[in-house]
Amino acid sequence: MQSPLFAFDEAQTQERWSLQNKQMLRVTLEGHDDILARKGTMVAYQGLIEFDAEYRTGGQAHARAYTGEGLDLMRCHGQGTVYLANLAQYVHIMDVDQDGLTVDSSYVLAMDSTLHHEVVAVDSMYGISGSGKYQLNITGHGRVALMTSGAPLLMQVTPDKYVNCDADAIVAWSTALRVQMQAQTHASGVWRRRGNTGEGWELSFMGSGYALVQPSELLPPQNAVIGQGLAAQFGMGGQGARGQNQGNAWS
């Protein structure tokens, strides 16, 4: 059998964390190095690997209920290779050091189980449509895989050069940075897009570190639903492949 598809065979690498391609993460497990992944993102695996729902502490559950920020995780453990992806988002591997990483939980694909994560508040009196008042702070030593809609921009922040980012496009930043939320408009129009420019809230970063921005101001449809009702989720009835919704198209 011959096909151009055979050019997309498994990546050969000795790295524990690697990219199979720009939109798929490849992690090798050896039985003592569990990872935590977003629920439902496993697309394939080899070897003896098990997937268990990760326990959420009382504090984490309360923070999720109060802020809407948090992670629905599964624990991947065993021996073998697991492949993770989510809605064809671009995947990026980052090392978390002692400075920590602040990120919108919607963009986290997976992380080492040795890392600690908690909900933190961004200094602001307002909530905004994208990166709201609350974010996820990841600390410790390990690796985390982030997702973006398209190829991102990594902007360096220095004491003599601060960076402003659209609040709907920012993905993550160094925890050590000082953050301020602002809108370049007068008070009476603060809830509107800035005049007729289409721009709204922005985050201003100061200090030493980096800010990661994606080329999109929309969150991925994390909870996209096919059609309507329970039958639609299983491709049955009028919403199924043989019903009016041919091909189970997203609606």
N, C-alpha and C positions, 0 to 999 in steps of 0.2 A: 504494500500500500504506500502511495506517495501523496503528499499534500503539503502545502506551505504551512499547515498547522504544526508540523513536526519541528518547526523552528522555535516553537514556544514550549519546548520540553523543560524539565525541572532544572532550576539553577543549581550549579555545582559550586559549593562554597563550604568552607570550614567554620564560617561565622555562625554564632548561635542566632543572632538576629540579622536578617537580610531581606532584601526585596526580591521577590520572584519577578516582578515587573513594577512599574510605577504605581499600579493600583492594587497590588496584592502583597501582603506581608508573609514571610516565611520564618518560622521559629523552630529551632531544634531543641527538644527536651530530652534530658538524660536521667529523669527519675527523681532528681533532688532540686530542681530549679523551676518550680511552677510559675506560670504567668497568669495574669488576670486579663480577660478579654471582654469586650462589649458582647452582651448576650446576642446570640444568633448570627455572629459574624464568621463562624467557621464555614469555609467552603470546601475544604478537603483535608485529609490527614493520612499519614502512614504510620504504622507501628501500633503500639499498645497505649493509647491515649484516652483518658476519661475526661468528661466535662461535667462539672458540678456547679450548681448555683452558689454564688459567693454569699456568705452570711453578711447581713447588714446590721451593724450595731444599733442600739437604741438611739445614740447620738446622731448617727448617720441618717437613720430613718426620720428623726425629728427635723434635721437640717433639710432633708429632701422635701418633706411636707411643707415646711415653712418657706423655703426659698425657691423651690423648683429646681435647684441645682443638685447634681449628684450623678452617680454612675450605676447602671444596671449591669453587673459583671457576672461572668462565669469563670471558674477556676479550671485551667487546663493543666493536667498533670499526667505523668507517665513517661514512656520512652518512645520517641519517634519524631515526626515532623508534622507541624500543623500549619495550615494556610488560612489566613484571615483576610477578609475584604468586606467593604460596606458600600453598596450603591455606586461602585466604580469610582469612589473618591480617591484622589492621589494620597499616597501613604508616605510618611516621612519618619525616620527613626532619629530620636534625640537622646543624648545622655543627660540624665538629671544629676547635677552635682550638689554641693552643699548650699548653693545659692537658691535652689528650688525653681520650680516652674509653675506659673499661674496660667490656667487654660480654661476655656469654656468646655464643659464636659461633653458637649455635642460633638467635639472634634477629637475625642480620645478613642482610639481603636483597641489598644492593649498596653499593658505595662508589666514590669517585673513585680512579682508578689511581695518583694522586699520593700517596695516603695510605700510611703504613707500618703493618703490623700484626705483632705478635709475641705469643707466649704468655708470660704472667707468672704468678707464684704469689701467691695470696692468703695473708696471714699467718695460718696455722692449722696445728695439728697433726692435725686431723681432716679427712676428706673427707665431703661431705654429698650428698644425693640430687639437689639442684637445682644451684645455682651452687657447684661444687666448689672444690678448692684452686687450680685453674688457670683463668685467664680470658684473654681476648684484649684486648690493649692497642693501641688505634688512635691514631696520632699524625700530625702534619702539619697541612696546611691543605686542607680540602675538605669534601665532604658524604658522609654515610652514611645509608642507609635502614635503619631497624630495624623489626622485626615484634613485635606483641604479640597475645595472645589477648584481644580486647576492648579497650575504651578504657582507657588507662593513667592512672596518677597520677604527676605529677612533683613530688617533694618537695624543697624548698630546704633545704640544710644550711648552718648558720652556726656560728661559733665558740661561740656561747652557746645553740645549739639543735642537738643531734645527733639523728639519725634511726635507728630500728631497722626492719629490713625482714625479712620471711620469706625465707629463703634459696631457697625454691622459687618465689618470686614476683618476685624482683628481676631486672631485665633489664639495666640498665646504670647506670653512675655516673661522676662526674668522677674522672679519674685522680688528681688532687691530693688527694682525700679520704683520710684514714686509716681503715683498715678493720680491724675485729676480728670474729671469728666466735665465737659463744657459744651456750650452751643454758641456759635458765632452769630448771635441774633439778639434783638432787644427782648426784654422780659415778656412783653405782651404776645410775642410770637414764638415763645420758647417751645411750645408743643407742636409747632408746625415745622415742615421742612424749611430750611434756611432760605427765606425769600422765595425766589423762583429758581434756585440753583439745584434743588432736589437733594441737598445735603442736610443732615440732621445733627445728631449727637456725635461727638468725637472724644477720644481719650488722648490725653497728653502725657507722655512718658519722659521722666527726667532721672538722671543718675548714670549708672554704668550697666550695660546689658544689651538686650536685643528685644525686638518686637517682631512677631511673625504675622504677616497679613496675607489673606487669600484674595484672588481676583474675582471675588463675588461678594455681594452683600446679602446673600440668602443662606440660611441654614439648610443643610440637606434634609430631605423629608424622612426623618428618623422613624416616624410611625405611619408611613404611607399605607393606605388601605385600598385594596382592590374592590371596586364596586361597592355594594351595600349589603350589610347583614352577614350573618355567619356563613351562609352558603357561598357567598362570594369569596370568602377566605379559603375555601376548599375547591374553588373553580367549578361550583355546581349551580344548577338552576339557571335563571335568566342572566346571571352575571358570569356564568362559566364560559369555557371555550366554545361550547356548542350553543350557547345562548346568544343574546343580543350583543353582549360584550365580547366580540370575537378576539381571541388571543389574550384575554384577561388584561386589557390595557389599563394603565393607571388612570384613575379618575379622581 
